[in-house]
């Protein structure tokens, strides 16, 4: 009788240990699937489009190639702060424009610009792998706004300007630690000499001789970018019972 009791007790103990181990494995697997990361590092490439006195009607006119690197800090699944260092080329011409300039003159320009900026992103949905209690989704559209510094070296004059990016994008969780996205932004600047590269002839910073104040009649440009980023630095996960 005692032998039978010991055997039943041993079987119950083994089942209890096995159940506990399976539960622990399930929790670990779930935690691994729901792991969040503090940072993203990646690269971006796309088109750079100028708007100013040499192009004031076509949103995607006078396009050229642009690219750069980005770093994103994920505040939570719905908010993030992104920094970028990028380079592009602005170009344009007054030939073929509907506007008529004094003396019937024309001007064209092409120059490289560099931008260092930061933007705040607000997601429409919680962004993540789609696992767990937060009801996150692998795809999330977002809006962004921020501030940056645009630098354009010679020809003509060096130009430093404050830039204000405003736009929207969409990101997709391609894999557990790989993100892909597309983003369009308009960069409003405080400069009116980004399209001035000649020391003589028609000057596009003030072609009509009418001075303006503030942000009125300033140069701007837009970016249409594709990017890929990699998640880094896992967040500490608290137990949610």
Phi, psi and omega in degrees: 000313179298323179296319179294320179295316179298320182294317179295320179295321179294319179295318179295321179295318179297317179297321180295317179294317180298318179297318180295320180293319178296321178295320179295318178297319180297319179296318180296318179296316179297320180295321180295322180291330185261010184298134178252158183233146182285322191232157169228141173233138182192189180229160181219153179210147181176211184248148178242127188232126183271144170223128182181208183295334179269359176194097181243015181232326186264114184295324181245034177270165177054048184278153175207174186278144176218158179193171180175193179238156181221154173224130183236131173257121183270106179292311176200179183298349181248352184220146178207158175238129185240140172244148180219148170232115189222160178224142179208184181228128175261139178207153179184167179210149177274349179296128180088357179283149179289330180293141176255127183261157181306134179075005181067019182285160176229159179213150176223155180210161173201125181205157178270141176234151176236142180225134171243120187212171177218140180225149173260131181246136177239117183275144176285332177233159172295128187259130179177199184279355181085013181254153165088187190287345184278355179053043180282162182234150180289336180238136183210120170285157181208160173248155181214156174203154182186209182208153180199178177237127178252131179236129177237111178287180178304157030281169185065241185252149168292140180234124169249133182214149170281135178239144181238102180275136175222133181181199182210165181198183176216138179236151183225130178278094184291320177214179186305323183236014181239127179244143175232149181199167174228144187211136173239132179221146170258127180258104176272130184243165177266007183256150175235020181236014177294334180259019178249109179235359179250144179270354179218167180087199183293123179262117185280357176282338179203063188293334183257002180071024179246113182280143179234157182246164177065221182268002183289136177061029177270163178282149174214168179209158180237154177238135169242106191240146166249140182218157174228134180224159183238131181287140180220157174062084181299145175280153174288129182260123175273154178281131178246105182259000000 
